[in-house]
Amino acid sequence: MGVWTTRTSGVRASSPEALRSRLDRLLAEARKNEFKMRRFQALELTLFGLDSVHKLLSALLYPDRSQFDWDIVSLVLIDKQYELRRILEGNDDILQHPNLSFVDDDSVLRSLYPPLALTPIIGVYKPKVYCQLFSGVTKKPASVMLLPLIRQGKLIGSLNIGSADAQRFARGYHTDFMKHLAAVVSICIENAMNMERIKLLGLTDTLTGANNRRYFDQRLEEEIQLSRRNHQSLACVMLDADHFKRINDHYGHQTGDIVLKQIAQLARAELRSSDVLARYGGEEFVTLLPQTDISVAVEVSERIRRSVARQTFTSIDGQVFRLTLSAGVAATSHLPGGSIHGEDLVACADKALYEAKARGRNRIASA
């Protein structure tokens, strides 16, 4: 009868009040974890529902502050082939975001996340170690949680969360939800990239805005058929930037991409709306000129050549330079044989382009 009224410490620990207090704490912790789980589930559903890399990166860099009390979020992605940056070229708002960065070499992230220990890093901010992860952040965090992003066993980036509170991310912080979030983000990035690759299989070259090779091949057969039925000449012009590899090597691939865009714009300005301009591959473009004989096609090609030669190009670091291009021209009206096929027309234009290159470049040659 004295079990619940004695004042001995051993018995007081088993009092109803102590048990109730402990139960309340456990219930409060359970409710807290349930609330946290719901927040993360909502974020995950949002990420899975996004249909582009641009939207996905925006959602990661701008999480709902009412749900996540993260002061800083940065993202570093490994982009060795410049593929992701090329996809994002038209979205300057996200590409120039200070908290988003790309690395061509994964050595920095590899040094942070050893192969056998790809788990979140938690603790105080170390300027010399983590500076590249928060390179665009003006006010550095006091504590951080760094999440490795992994797909197919490969490290693809790092999602970095920072807090102004030095104790916000400290040793002992439970990382189960964060590990799961890192896995979800990695899957979403891979899925978004795959969707962008599918788009690239469409009919437009995303970099230059010109048609792509697939579209050109379709139109080539259509125009060949029209040329035969109407007994009218169809011209084909192959355009190739001279010494383009030097541009990429000296000024970088970003400058090379800018040059390709400008070449497409300059060529488009000299063509009719009925003409076809397509990026044939690399720095090579091809045009189809319906109802055009070879003399007119040569004139059009010469206008494009002069337009490019007069253009001054500027690298991303402000260096000004010039560029030339060569062209090969062919037309069905000047090719031997009674029935010309599309591949024959292109092959003749390509052969003429090779001749222009062999004769010193910056010139036009015709089949």
Buried (B, 14 or more C-beta within 10 A) or exposed (E): EEEEEEEEEEBEEEBEEEEEEEEEEEEEEEEEEEEBEEBBEEBBEBBEEBEBBBBBBBBBBEBEEEBEEBBBBBBBBBBEEBEBBBBBBEBEEBBEBEBBBBBEEBEBBEEBBEEEEBBBBBBBBEEEBBEBBBEEBEEBBBBBBBBBBBBEEEBBBBBBBBBEEEEBBEEEBEBEBBBBBBBBBBBBBBBBBEBBEEEBEEEBBBBBBBBBBBBBEEBBEEBBEEBBEEEBBBBBBBBBBBEBEEBBEEBBBBBBBBBBBBBBBBBBEBBEEEBBBBBBEEBBBBBBBBBBBBEBBBEBBBBBBEBBBEBEBBBEEEEEBEBBBBBBBBBBBBBEEEEBEBEBBBBBBBBBBBBBBEEEBBBBBBB
